[in-house]
Amino acid sequence: MRRAEIMEAADAEFAQKGLSGAGIEAIAARVGISHPRIVQMFGSKRDLFLEVVHAAYDRVETTFQSAEPTLSALGDAYRLLLQNRPTVGPVLLQAYAAAGDAAVQESVRRRQLDLQQTITRMTGADPMQVRSFVATGLVLTVSTVLDLPGRRTDAEWCAWIIGLTDAPAD
């Protein structure tokens, strides 16, 4: 149970402040335990950050696997995930921002490529369709995280692009 509480606190802290800005002390304070206890359980701050990032990717993959195997359905499911679990988008963006750290870059690269393979396997989309889907998802993530005024328009644009990628190639 304590591990889950720490993960939730770390999720919130890393979503807000990223790897470099978050502190294990702040995470410990959110849960009401000592800093050394978190280090004992998770190792370094980077290790805890990567666990949070992997949990975000796991949520995306679980969301995709519960959707119909089309790019449109996966896009809709992802949009709902961003709305219902507001830390997922910021954590993913923080993971990309922390990619200057070689260990983070390698771990996030592996998860991103695995996610793209999952999308391909589920939908049968070709590499260009998957790239368009991922790029569109990034626009949707940024629009949602920033709460852009035209976010509804961005969601419609994303659906339009995903719809184009769903179309069979000539």
VMD Tcl script that builds the backbone (N, CA, C; Angstrom):
set m [mol new atoms 510]
animate dup $m
set s [atomselect $m all]
$s set {name element resname resid chain x y z} {
  {N N MET 1 A 0.826 -1.205 0.000}
  {CA C MET 1 A 0.000 0.000 0.000}
  {C C MET 1 A 0.865 1.263 0.000}
  {N N ARG 2 A 1.905 1.281 0.818}
  {CA C ARG 2 A 2.779 2.439 0.895}
  {C C ARG 2 A 3.414 2.750 -0.459}
  {N N ARG 3 A 3.801 1.694 -1.170}
  {CA C ARG 3 A 4.418 1.860 -2.482}
  {C C ARG 3 A 3.458 2.587 -3.434}
  {N N ALA 4 A 2.201 2.199 -3.433}
  {CA C ALA 4 A 1.207 2.846 -4.289}
  {C C ALA 4 A 1.024 4.314 -3.909}
  {N N GLU 5 A 1.032 4.612 -2.628}
  {CA C GLU 5 A 0.907 6.002 -2.177}
  {C C GLU 5 A 2.107 6.828 -2.639}
  {N N ILE 6 A 3.279 6.252 -2.525}
  {CA C ILE 6 A 4.491 6.952 -2.965}
  {C C ILE 6 A 4.437 7.188 -4.471}
  {N N MET 7 A 4.008 6.181 -5.220}
  {CA C MET 7 A 3.905 6.334 -6.673}
  {C C MET 7 A 2.918 7.446 -7.041}
  {N N GLU 8 A 1.784 7.511 -6.348}
  {CA C GLU 8 A 0.808 8.578 -6.619}
  {C C GLU 8 A 1.403 9.953 -6.312}
  {N N ALA 9 A 2.094 10.056 -5.179}
  {CA C ALA 9 A 2.719 11.333 -4.806}
  {C C ALA 9 A 3.813 11.703 -5.802}
  {N N ALA 10 A 4.612 10.719 -6.196}
  {CA C ALA 10 A 5.683 10.968 -7.159}
  {C C ALA 10 A 5.104 11.347 -8.518}
  {N N ASP 11 A 4.009 10.703 -8.903}
  {CA C ASP 11 A 3.336 11.022 -10.160}
  {C C ASP 11 A 2.950 12.504 -10.183}
  {N N ALA 12 A 2.334 12.969 -9.118}
  {CA C ALA 12 A 1.910 14.371 -9.043}
  {C C ALA 12 A 3.113 15.316 -9.038}
  {N N GLU 13 A 4.127 14.968 -8.266}
  {CA C GLU 13 A 5.303 15.831 -8.145}
  {C C GLU 13 A 6.090 15.901 -9.453}
  {N N PHE 14 A 6.332 14.751 -10.082}
  {CA C PHE 14 A 7.080 14.738 -11.341}
  {C C PHE 14 A 6.278 15.359 -12.476}
  {N N ALA 15 A 4.971 15.169 -12.481}
  {CA C ALA 15 A 4.134 15.799 -13.516}
  {C C ALA 15 A 4.259 17.310 -13.444}
  {N N GLN 16 A 4.326 17.818 -12.242}
  {CA C GLN 16 A 4.391 19.272 -12.052}
  {C C GLN 16 A 5.797 19.832 -12.232}
  {N N LYS 17 A 6.820 19.123 -11.734}
  {CA C LYS 17 A 8.160 19.716 -11.673}
  {C C LYS 17 A 9.227 18.997 -12.476}
  {N N GLY 18 A 8.929 17.818 -13.001}
  {CA C GLY 18 A 9.910 17.087 -13.789}
  {C C GLY 18 A 10.991 16.461 -12.943}
  {N N LEU 19 A 11.909 15.779 -13.623}
  {CA C LEU 19 A 12.984 15.084 -12.933}
  {C C LEU 19 A 13.892 16.051 -12.188}
  {N N SER 20 A 14.293 17.120 -12.843}
  {CA C SER 20 A 15.251 18.027 -12.205}
  {C C SER 20 A 14.612 18.898 -11.126}
  {N N GLY 21 A 13.339 19.214 -11.245}
  {CA C GLY 21 A 12.702 20.116 -10.284}
  {C C GLY 21 A 12.070 19.445 -9.081}
  {N N ALA 22 A 11.684 18.199 -9.229}
  {CA C ALA 22 A 11.029 17.491 -8.125}
  {C C ALA 22 A 12.067 17.052 -7.109}
  {N N GLY 23 A 11.643 16.958 -5.874}
  {CA C GLY 23 A 12.534 16.487 -4.820}
  {C C GLY 23 A 11.933 15.306 -4.084}
  {N N ILE 24 A 12.771 14.387 -3.713}
  {CA C ILE 24 A 12.278 13.242 -2.946}
  {C C ILE 24 A 11.700 13.717 -1.615}
  {N N GLU 25 A 12.249 14.797 -1.065}
  {CA C GLU 25 A 11.718 15.333 0.192}
  {C C GLU 25 A 10.257 15.750 0.025}
  {N N ALA 26 A 9.946 16.402 -1.086}
  {CA C ALA 26 A 8.570 16.836 -1.339}
  {C C ALA 26 A 7.647 15.636 -1.525}
  {N N ILE 27 A 8.135 14.615 -2.199}
  {CA C ILE 27 A 7.335 13.395 -2.389}
  {C C ILE 27 A 7.092 12.741 -1.037}
  {N N ALA 28 A 8.136 12.651 -0.221}
  {CA C ALA 28 A 8.011 12.064 1.116}
  {C C ALA 28 A 7.013 12.848 1.961}
  {N N ALA 29 A 7.063 14.168 1.865}
  {CA C ALA 29 A 6.146 15.002 2.639}
  {C C ALA 29 A 4.693 14.772 2.221}
  {N N ARG 30 A 4.454 14.567 0.932}
  {CA C ARG 30 A 3.085 14.302 0.457}
  {C C ARG 30 A 2.516 13.033 1.079}
  {N N VAL 31 A 3.394 12.056 1.344}
  {CA C VAL 31 A 2.961 10.754 1.851}
  {C C VAL 31 A 3.102 10.665 3.368}
  {N N GLY 32 A 3.927 11.529 3.939}
  {CA C GLY 32 A 4.141 11.501 5.371}
  {C C GLY 32 A 5.133 10.438 5.817}
  {N N ILE 33 A 6.159 10.214 4.988}
  {CA C ILE 33 A 7.227 9.288 5.369}
  {C C ILE 33 A 8.566 9.990 5.192}
  {N N SER 34 A 9.625 9.313 5.552}
  {CA C SER 34 A 10.949 9.928 5.469}
  {C C SER 34 A 11.554 9.768 4.075}
  {N N HIS 35 A 12.412 10.711 3.755}
  {CA C HIS 35 A 13.164 10.681 2.503}
  {C C HIS 35 A 13.974 9.385 2.384}
  {N N PRO 36 A 14.693 8.962 3.444}
  {CA C PRO 36 A 15.467 7.723 3.336}
  {C C PRO 36 A 14.610 6.488 3.045}
  {N N ARG 37 A 13.375 6.480 3.512}
  {CA C ARG 37 A 12.489 5.335 3.255}
  {C C ARG 37 A 12.187 5.234 1.753}
  {N N ILE 38 A 11.977 6.362 1.094}
  {CA C ILE 38 A 11.726 6.346 -0.351}
  {C C ILE 38 A 12.968 5.857 -1.091}
  {N N VAL 39 A 14.128 6.346 -0.682}
  {CA C VAL 39 A 15.370 5.911 -1.320}
  {C C VAL 39 A 15.560 4.406 -1.110}
  {N N GLN 40 A 15.236 3.936 0.079}
  {CA C GLN 40 A 15.347 2.503 0.366}
  {C C GLN 40 A 14.428 1.689 -0.545}
  {N N MET 41 A 13.240 2.196 -0.796}
  {CA C MET 41 A 12.255 1.464 -1.605}
  {C C MET 41 A 12.508 1.578 -3.104}
  {N N PHE 42 A 12.958 2.736 -3.556}
  {CA C PHE 42 A 13.034 2.990 -4.995}
  {C C PHE 42 A 14.443 3.220 -5.529}
  {N N GLY 43 A 15.398 3.437 -4.664}
  {CA C GLY 43 A 16.736 3.771 -5.127}
  {C C GLY 43 A 16.858 5.265 -5.323}
  {N N SER 44 A 17.304 5.680 -6.456}
  {CA C SER 44 A 17.533 7.100 -6.725}
  {C C SER 44 A 16.256 7.807 -7.186}
  {N N LYS 45 A 16.344 9.131 -7.209}
  {CA C LYS 45 A 15.237 9.935 -7.736}
  {C C LYS 45 A 14.984 9.573 -9.197}
  {N N ARG 46 A 16.042 9.348 -9.960}
  {CA C ARG 46 A 15.882 8.968 -11.366}
  {C C ARG 46 A 15.128 7.640 -11.479}
  {N N ASP 47 A 15.459 6.680 -10.612}
  {CA C ASP 47 A 14.772 5.390 -10.642}
  {C C ASP 47 A 13.278 5.558 -10.361}
  {N N LEU 48 A 12.962 6.390 -9.382}
  {CA C LEU 48 A 11.555 6.647 -9.060}
  {C C LEU 48 A 10.872 7.359 -10.232}
  {N N PHE 49 A 11.543 8.340 -10.815}
  {CA C PHE 49 A 11.003 9.038 -11.984}
  {C C PHE 49 A 10.692 8.052 -13.109}
  {N N LEU 50 A 11.642 7.156 -13.378}
  {CA C LEU 50 A 11.417 6.187 -14.456}
  {C C LEU 50 A 10.266 5.241 -14.132}
  {N N GLU 51 A 10.080 4.891 -12.880}
  {CA C GLU 51 A 8.916 4.066 -12.521}
  {C C GLU 51 A 7.620 4.814 -12.804}
  {N N VAL 52 A 7.612 6.103 -12.501}
  {CA C VAL 52 A 6.428 6.925 -12.779}
  {C C VAL 52 A 6.197 7.020 -14.293}
  {N N VAL 53 A 7.261 7.215 -15.046}
  {CA C VAL 53 A 7.145 7.288 -16.508}
  {C C VAL 53 A 6.626 5.961 -17.063}
  {N N HIS 54 A 7.178 4.860 -16.583}
  {CA C HIS 54 A 6.709 3.543 -17.045}
  {C C HIS 54 A 5.242 3.333 -16.692}
  {N N ALA 55 A 4.819 3.808 -15.543}
  {CA C ALA 55 A 3.406 3.696 -15.156}
  {C C ALA 55 A 2.520 4.495 -16.117}
  {N N ALA 56 A 2.995 5.653 -16.563}
  {CA C ALA 56 A 2.231 6.447 -17.536}
  {C C ALA 56 A 2.111 5.701 -18.858}
  {N N TYR 57 A 3.227 5.149 -19.334}
  {CA C TYR 57 A 3.186 4.355 -20.566}
  {C C TYR 57 A 2.278 3.135 -20.395}
  {N N ASP 58 A 2.338 2.498 -19.226}
  {CA C ASP 58 A 1.452 1.352 -18.971}
  {C C ASP 58 A -0.017 1.762 -19.061}
  {N N ARG 59 A -0.339 2.946 -18.543}
  {CA C ARG 59 A -1.726 3.433 -18.615}
  {C C ARG 59 A -2.148 3.637 -20.073}
  {N N VAL 60 A -1.248 4.198 -20.871}
  {CA C VAL 60 A -1.562 4.408 -22.287}
  {C C VAL 60 A -1.781 3.053 -22.963}
  {N N GLU 61 A -0.887 2.112 -22.744}
  {CA C GLU 61 A -1.023 0.801 -23.378}
  {C C GLU 61 A -2.292 0.084 -22.934}
  {N N THR 62 A -2.606 0.142 -21.645}
  {CA C THR 62 A -3.836 -0.472 -21.137}
  {C C THR 62 A -5.058 0.184 -21.764}
  {N N THR 63 A -5.002 1.492 -21.896}
  {CA C THR 63 A -6.102 2.235 -22.533}
  {C C THR 63 A -6.266 1.788 -23.977}
  {N N PHE 64 A -5.175 1.673 -24.698}
  {CA C PHE 64 A -5.237 1.235 -26.091}
  {C C PHE 64 A -5.792 -0.183 -26.193}
  {N N GLN 65 A -5.351 -1.061 -25.310}
  {CA C GLN 65 A -5.782 -2.448 -25.391}
  {C C GLN 65 A -7.253 -2.631 -25.041}
  {N N SER 66 A -7.847 -1.650 -24.370}
  {CA C SER 66 A -9.271 -1.749 -24.060}
  {C C SER 66 A -10.137 -1.087 -25.139}
  {N N ALA 67 A -9.500 -0.490 -26.137}
  {CA C ALA 67 A -10.228 0.188 -27.222}
  {C C ALA 67 A -10.331 -0.725 -28.439}
  {N N GLU 68 A -11.219 -0.345 -29.352}
  {CA C GLU 68 A -11.286 -1.053 -30.634}
  {C C GLU 68 A -9.943 -0.874 -31.339}
  {N N PRO 69 A -9.523 -1.847 -32.124}
  {CA C PRO 69 A -8.202 -1.775 -32.753}
  {C C PRO 69 A -8.168 -0.936 -34.031}
  {N N THR 70 A -8.607 0.314 -33.921}
  {CA C THR 70 A -8.476 1.260 -35.031}
  {C C THR 70 A -7.760 2.503 -34.507}
  {N N LEU 71 A -7.101 3.220 -35.386}
  {CA C LEU 71 A -6.422 4.436 -34.958}
  {C C LEU 71 A -7.405 5.444 -34.380}
  {N N SER 72 A -8.580 5.555 -34.970}
  {CA C SER 72 A -9.579 6.505 -34.461}
  {C C SER 72 A -9.989 6.162 -33.041}
  {N N ALA 73 A -10.243 4.882 -32.787}
  {CA C ALA 73 A -10.666 4.459 -31.451}
  {C C ALA 73 A -9.534 4.651 -30.446}
  {N N LEU 74 A -8.303 4.341 -30.855}
  {CA C LEU 74 A -7.167 4.551 -29.963}
  {C C LEU 74 A -6.996 6.040 -29.661}
  {N N GLY 75 A -7.172 6.882 -30.662}
  {CA C GLY 75 A -7.079 8.326 -30.460}
  {C C GLY 75 A -8.134 8.829 -29.493}
  {N N ASP 76 A -9.369 8.362 -29.652}
  {CA C ASP 76 A -10.443 8.755 -28.725}
  {C C ASP 76 A -10.136 8.282 -27.311}
  {N N ALA 77 A -9.655 7.051 -27.191}
  {CA C ALA 77 A -9.336 6.501 -25.873}
  {C C ALA 77 A -8.206 7.298 -25.210}
  {N N TYR 78 A -7.218 7.697 -26.003}
  {CA C TYR 78 A -6.106 8.479 -25.462}
  {C C TYR 78 A -6.591 9.850 -24.992}
  {N N ARG 79 A -7.445 10.477 -25.786}
  {CA C ARG 79 A -8.001 11.783 -25.401}
  {C C ARG 79 A -8.733 11.677 -24.072}
  {N N LEU 80 A -9.523 10.621 -23.909}
  {CA C LEU 80 A -10.243 10.421 -22.644}
  {C C LEU 80 A -9.281 10.146 -21.490}
  {N N LEU 81 A -8.217 9.398 -21.754}
  {CA C LEU 81 A -7.219 9.151 -20.715}
  {C C LEU 81 A -6.603 10.465 -20.254}
  {N N LEU 82 A -6.244 11.338 -21.190}
  {CA C LEU 82 A -5.659 12.626 -20.821}
  {C C LEU 82 A -6.616 13.449 -19.968}
  {N N GLN 83 A -7.898 13.353 -20.267}
  {CA C GLN 83 A -8.895 14.098 -19.495}
  {C C GLN 83 A -9.123 13.482 -18.116}
  {N N ASN 84 A -9.163 12.156 -18.055}
  {CA C ASN 84 A -9.496 11.471 -16.804}
  {C C ASN 84 A -8.310 11.260 -15.882}
  {N N ARG 85 A -7.136 11.241 -16.431}
  {CA C ARG 85 A -5.913 11.058 -15.631}
  {C C ARG 85 A -4.954 12.186 -16.003}
  {N N PRO 86 A -5.162 13.379 -15.424}
  {CA C PRO 86 A -4.455 14.580 -15.875}
  {C C PRO 86 A -2.940 14.583 -15.697}
  {N N THR 87 A -2.363 13.627 -14.988}
  {CA C THR 87 A -0.901 13.617 -14.857}
  {C C THR 87 A -0.217 12.862 -15.991}
  {N N VAL 88 A -0.956 12.065 -16.752}
  {CA C VAL 88 A -0.323 11.262 -17.811}
  {C C VAL 88 A 0.379 12.153 -18.833}
  {N N GLY 89 A -0.300 13.145 -19.363}
  {CA C GLY 89 A 0.307 14.030 -20.360}
  {C C GLY 89 A 1.542 14.742 -19.843}
  {N N PRO 90 A 1.445 15.412 -18.688}
  {CA C PRO 90 A 2.638 16.086 -18.169}
  {C C PRO 90 A 3.796 15.133 -17.877}
  {N N VAL 91 A 3.507 13.947 -17.357}
  {CA C VAL 91 A 4.594 12.996 -17.089}
  {C C VAL 91 A 5.290 12.597 -18.391}
  {N N LEU 92 A 4.519 12.337 -19.440}
  {CA C LEU 92 A 5.136 11.988 -20.720}
  {C C LEU 92 A 5.977 13.151 -21.250}
  {N N LEU 93 A 5.458 14.352 -21.164}
  {CA C LEU 93 A 6.228 15.510 -21.626}
  {C C LEU 93 A 7.485 15.703 -20.774}
  {N N GLN 94 A 7.376 15.483 -19.468}
  {CA C GLN 94 A 8.546 15.591 -18.590}
  {C C GLN 94 A 9.576 14.515 -18.950}
  {N N ALA 95 A 9.094 13.335 -19.344}
  {CA C ALA 95 A 10.015 12.258 -19.749}
  {C C ALA 95 A 10.803 12.677 -20.982}
  {N N TYR 96 A 10.138 13.291 -21.948}
  {CA C TYR 96 A 10.844 13.755 -23.143}
  {C C TYR 96 A 11.844 14.853 -22.771}
  {N N ALA 97 A 11.429 15.746 -21.876}
  {CA C ALA 97 A 12.301 16.847 -21.465}
  {C C ALA 97 A 13.541 16.341 -20.726}
  {N N ALA 98 A 13.411 15.234 -20.015}
  {CA C ALA 98 A 14.534 14.693 -19.239}
  {C C ALA 98 A 15.431 13.788 -20.072}
  {N N ALA 99 A 15.171 13.682 -21.348}
  {CA C ALA 99 A 15.931 12.771 -22.217}
  {C C ALA 99 A 17.376 13.204 -22.423}
  {N N GLY 100 A 17.770 14.331 -21.882}
  {CA C GLY 100 A 19.177 14.706 -21.890}
  {C C GLY 100 A 20.005 13.791 -20.991}
  {N N ASP 101 A 19.341 13.139 -20.067}
  {CA C ASP 101 A 19.957 12.118 -19.212}
  {C C ASP 101 A 19.943 10.819 -20.013}
  {N N ALA 102 A 21.115 10.245 -20.257}
  {CA C ALA 102 A 21.226 9.075 -21.143}
  {C C ALA 102 A 20.372 7.898 -20.682}
  {N N ALA 103 A 20.313 7.653 -19.395}
  {CA C ALA 103 A 19.517 6.526 -18.890}
  {C C ALA 103 A 18.027 6.780 -19.119}
  {N N VAL 104 A 17.598 8.005 -18.917}
  {CA C VAL 104 A 16.188 8.349 -19.163}
  {C C VAL 104 A 15.901 8.233 -20.657}
  {N N GLN 105 A 16.800 8.770 -21.488}
  {CA C GLN 105 A 16.593 8.714 -22.929}
  {C C GLN 105 A 16.427 7.274 -23.407}
  {N N GLU 106 A 17.294 6.404 -22.967}
  {CA C GLU 106 A 17.231 5.005 -23.391}
  {C C GLU 106 A 15.930 4.349 -22.935}
  {N N SER 107 A 15.546 4.587 -21.712}
  {CA C SER 107 A 14.331 3.981 -21.169}
  {C C SER 107 A 13.078 4.504 -21.879}
  {N N VAL 108 A 13.019 5.808 -22.079}
  {CA C VAL 108 A 11.852 6.416 -22.744}
  {C C VAL 108 A 11.830 6.013 -24.222}
  {N N ARG 109 A 12.978 5.972 -24.864}
  {CA C ARG 109 A 13.047 5.532 -26.270}
  {C C ARG 109 A 12.470 4.124 -26.403}
  {N N ARG 110 A 12.886 3.240 -25.515}
  {CA C ARG 110 A 12.411 1.849 -25.557}
  {C C ARG 110 A 10.896 1.801 -25.385}
  {N N ARG 111 A 10.368 2.555 -24.424}
  {CA C ARG 111 A 8.921 2.543 -24.201}
  {C C ARG 111 A 8.160 3.144 -25.377}
  {N N GLN 112 A 8.704 4.215 -25.950}
  {CA C GLN 112 A 8.047 4.858 -27.090}
  {C C GLN 112 A 8.006 3.907 -28.283}
  {N N LEU 113 A 9.118 3.245 -28.558}
  {CA C LEU 113 A 9.154 2.295 -29.673}
  {C C LEU 113 A 8.236 1.104 -29.414}
  {N N ASP 114 A 8.188 0.636 -28.176}
  {CA C ASP 114 A 7.268 -0.455 -27.828}
  {C C ASP 114 A 5.816 -0.032 -28.037}
  {N N LEU 115 A 5.513 1.207 -27.650}
  {CA C LEU 115 A 4.149 1.713 -27.830}
  {C C LEU 115 A 3.800 1.778 -29.317}
  {N N GLN 116 A 4.732 2.249 -30.119}
  {CA C GLN 116 A 4.495 2.318 -31.564}
  {C C GLN 116 A 4.294 0.918 -32.145}
  {N N GLN 117 A 5.044 -0.059 -31.661}
  {CA C GLN 117 A 4.842 -1.431 -32.122}
  {C C GLN 117 A 3.485 -1.969 -31.691}
  {N N THR 118 A 3.054 -1.611 -30.502}
  {CA C THR 118 A 1.723 -2.015 -30.034}
  {C C THR 118 A 0.650 -1.440 -30.953}
  {N N ILE 119 A 0.790 -0.161 -31.296}
  {CA C ILE 119 A -0.172 0.491 -32.192}
  {C C ILE 119 A -0.195 -0.220 -33.537}
  {N N THR 120 A 0.977 -0.515 -34.073}
  {CA C THR 120 A 1.073 -1.216 -35.362}
  {C C THR 120 A 0.423 -2.588 -35.279}
  {N N ARG 121 A 0.765 -3.336 -34.254}
  {CA C ARG 121 A 0.229 -4.691 -34.085}
  {C C ARG 121 A -1.300 -4.664 -33.924}
  {N N MET 122 A -1.793 -3.728 -33.137}
  {CA C MET 122 A -3.240 -3.669 -32.888}
  {C C MET 122 A -4.031 -3.250 -34.112}
  {N N THR 123 A -3.512 -2.265 -34.847}
  {CA C THR 123 A -4.302 -1.649 -35.916}
  {C C THR 123 A -3.908 -2.097 -37.313}
  {N N GLY 124 A -2.720 -2.659 -37.465}
  {CA C GLY 124 A -2.233 -3.003 -38.795}
  {C C GLY 124 A -1.806 -1.780 -39.587}
  {N N ALA 125 A -1.645 -0.639 -38.904}
  {CA C ALA 125 A -1.256 0.598 -39.578}
  {C C ALA 125 A 0.175 0.491 -40.090}
  {N N ASP 126 A 0.442 1.191 -41.191}
  {CA C ASP 126 A 1.805 1.204 -41.726}
  {C C ASP 126 A 2.638 2.239 -40.949}
  {N N PRO 127 A 3.953 2.248 -41.154}
  {CA C PRO 127 A 4.816 3.148 -40.370}
  {C C PRO 127 A 4.432 4.630 -40.481}
  {N N MET 128 A 4.036 5.087 -41.653}
  {CA C MET 128 A 3.654 6.497 -41.802}
  {C C MET 128 A 2.367 6.798 -41.040}
  {N N GLN 129 A 1.427 5.887 -41.063}
  {CA C GLN 129 A 0.193 6.076 -40.306}
  {C C GLN 129 A 0.489 6.139 -38.803}
  {N N VAL 130 A 1.370 5.275 -38.352}
  {CA C VAL 130 A 1.714 5.268 -36.931}
  {C C VAL 130 A 2.431 6.567 -36.568}
  {N N ARG 131 A 3.354 7.025 -37.404}
  {CA C ARG 131 A 4.033 8.302 -37.142}
  {C C ARG 131 A 3.037 9.454 -37.091}
  {N N SER 132 A 2.103 9.478 -38.015}
  {CA C SER 132 A 1.080 10.536 -38.015}
  {C C SER 132 A 0.234 10.454 -36.759}
  {N N PHE 133 A -0.107 9.243 -36.362}
  {CA C PHE 133 A -0.899 9.037 -35.154}
  {C C PHE 133 A -0.148 9.546 -33.918}
  {N N VAL 134 A 1.123 9.175 -33.808}
  {CA C VAL 134 A 1.923 9.591 -32.653}
  {C C VAL 134 A 2.110 11.110 -32.650}
  {N N ALA 135 A 2.386 11.686 -33.799}
  {CA C ALA 135 A 2.551 13.140 -33.889}
  {C C ALA 135 A 1.256 13.851 -33.508}
  {N N THR 136 A 0.142 13.313 -33.948}
  {CA C THR 136 A -1.157 13.892 -33.617}
  {C C THR 136 A -1.415 13.766 -32.120}
  {N N GLY 137 A -1.031 12.630 -31.552}
  {CA C GLY 137 A -1.174 12.445 -30.109}
  {C C GLY 137 A -0.347 13.445 -29.323}
  {N N LEU 138 A 0.821 13.794 -29.845}
  {CA C LEU 138 A 1.660 14.783 -29.179}
  {C C LEU 138 A 0.994 16.157 -29.205}
  {N N VAL 139 A 0.399 16.514 -30.337}
  {CA C VAL 139 A -0.336 17.785 -30.417}
  {C C VAL 139 A -1.478 17.776 -29.403}
  {N N LEU 140 A -2.198 16.679 -29.325}
  {CA C LEU 140 A -3.308 16.566 -28.379}
  {C C LEU 140 A -2.795 16.657 -26.943}
  {N N THR 141 A -1.662 16.021 -26.655}
  {CA C THR 141 A -1.082 16.070 -25.310}
  {C C THR 141 A -0.730 17.502 -24.929}
  {N N VAL 142 A -0.034 18.197 -25.815}
  {CA C VAL 142 A 0.365 19.577 -25.542}
  {C C VAL 142 A -0.867 20.458 -25.378}
  {N N SER 143 A -1.843 20.324 -26.255}
  {CA C SER 143 A -3.060 21.124 -26.170}
  {C C SER 143 A -3.788 20.897 -24.851}
  {N N THR 144 A -3.825 19.654 -24.416}
  {CA C THR 144 A -4.514 19.316 -23.167}
  {C C THR 144 A -3.735 19.828 -21.959}
  {N N VAL 145 A -2.430 19.592 -21.945}
  {CA C VAL 145 A -1.607 20.016 -20.813}
  {C C VAL 145 A -1.623 21.532 -20.662}
  {N N LEU 146 A -1.556 22.237 -21.772}
  {CA C LEU 146 A -1.554 23.698 -21.727}
  {C C LEU 146 A -2.948 24.290 -21.601}
  {N N ASP 147 A -3.966 23.442 -21.701}
  {CA C ASP 147 A -5.363 23.896 -21.653}
  {C C ASP 147 A -5.570 25.059 -22.630}
  {N N LEU 148 A -5.117 24.825 -23.877}
  {CA C LEU 148 A -5.219 25.858 -24.903}
  {C C LEU 148 A -6.674 26.216 -25.165}
  {N N PRO 149 A -6.956 27.483 -25.435}
  {CA C PRO 149 A -8.337 27.907 -25.659}
  {C C PRO 149 A -9.018 27.157 -26.801}
  {N N GLY 150 A -8.276 26.826 -27.852}
  {CA C GLY 150 A -8.862 26.121 -28.990}
  {C C GLY 150 A -8.716 24.619 -28.883}
  {N N ARG 151 A -8.589 24.108 -27.648}
  {CA C ARG 151 A -8.334 22.686 -27.467}
  {C C ARG 151 A -9.403 21.838 -28.129}
  {N N ARG 152 A -10.641 22.272 -28.098}
  {CA C ARG 152 A -11.709 21.510 -28.762}
  {C C ARG 152 A -11.425 21.440 -30.253}
  {N N THR 153 A -10.985 22.538 -30.813}
  {CA C THR 153 A -10.618 22.561 -32.225}
  {C C THR 153 A -9.442 21.628 -32.473}
  {N N ASP 154 A -8.466 21.638 -31.553}
  {CA C ASP 154 A -7.327 20.730 -31.703}
  {C C ASP 154 A -7.779 19.281 -31.656}
  {N N ALA 155 A -8.722 18.961 -30.778}
  {CA C ALA 155 A -9.239 17.586 -30.702}
  {C C ALA 155 A -9.913 17.205 -32.017}
  {N N GLU 156 A -10.661 18.135 -32.603}
  {CA C GLU 156 A -11.301 17.872 -33.895}
  {C C GLU 156 A -10.250 17.699 -34.985}
  {N N TRP 157 A -9.219 18.550 -34.956}
  {CA C TRP 157 A -8.134 18.438 -35.935}
  {C C TRP 157 A -7.446 17.087 -35.780}
  {N N CYS 158 A -7.169 16.697 -34.525}
  {CA C CYS 158 A -6.525 15.402 -34.276}
  {C C CYS 158 A -7.381 14.269 -34.821}
  {N N ALA 159 A -8.678 14.326 -34.588}
  {CA C ALA 159 A -9.581 13.285 -35.097}
  {C C ALA 159 A -9.546 13.266 -36.623}
  {N N TRP 160 A -9.482 14.428 -37.242}
  {CA C TRP 160 A -9.424 14.512 -38.702}
  {C C TRP 160 A -8.140 13.869 -39.222}
  {N N ILE 161 A -6.998 14.203 -38.600}
  {CA C ILE 161 A -5.719 13.624 -39.029}
  {C C ILE 161 A -5.726 12.123 -38.828}
  {N N ILE 162 A -6.192 11.675 -37.662}
  {CA C ILE 162 A -6.234 10.235 -37.395}
  {C C ILE 162 A -7.155 9.554 -38.403}
  {N N GLY 163 A -8.260 10.219 -38.741}
  {CA C GLY 163 A -9.172 9.673 -39.751}
  {C C GLY 163 A -8.466 9.493 -41.086}
  {N N LEU 164 A -7.611 10.443 -41.437}
  {CA C LEU 164 A -6.852 10.330 -42.684}
  {C C LEU 164 A -5.888 9.142 -42.623}
  {N N THR 165 A -5.290 8.916 -41.479}
  {CA C THR 165 A -4.338 7.825 -41.374}
  {C C THR 165 A -5.048 6.471 -41.347}
  {N N ASP 166 A -6.327 6.470 -40.956}
  {CA C ASP 166 A -7.109 5.234 -40.964}
  {C C ASP 166 A -7.459 4.799 -42.385}
  {N N ALA 167 A -7.468 5.789 -43.293}
  {CA C ALA 167 A -7.864 5.483 -44.682}
  {C C ALA 167 A -6.842 4.552 -45.323}
  {N N PRO 168 A -7.303 3.580 -46.080}
  {CA C PRO 168 A -6.354 2.675 -46.747}
  {C C PRO 168 A -5.531 3.429 -47.779}
  {N N ALA 169 A -4.260 3.055 -47.861}
  {CA C ALA 169 A -3.356 3.695 -48.840}
  {C C ALA 169 A -3.724 3.216 -50.244}
  {N N ASP 170 A -3.614 4.110 -51.213}
  {CA C ASP 170 A -3.912 3.747 -52.602}
  {C C ASP 170 A -2.760 3.018 -53.250}
}
mol reanalyze $m
mol bondsrecalc $m
mol representation Tube
mol addrep $m
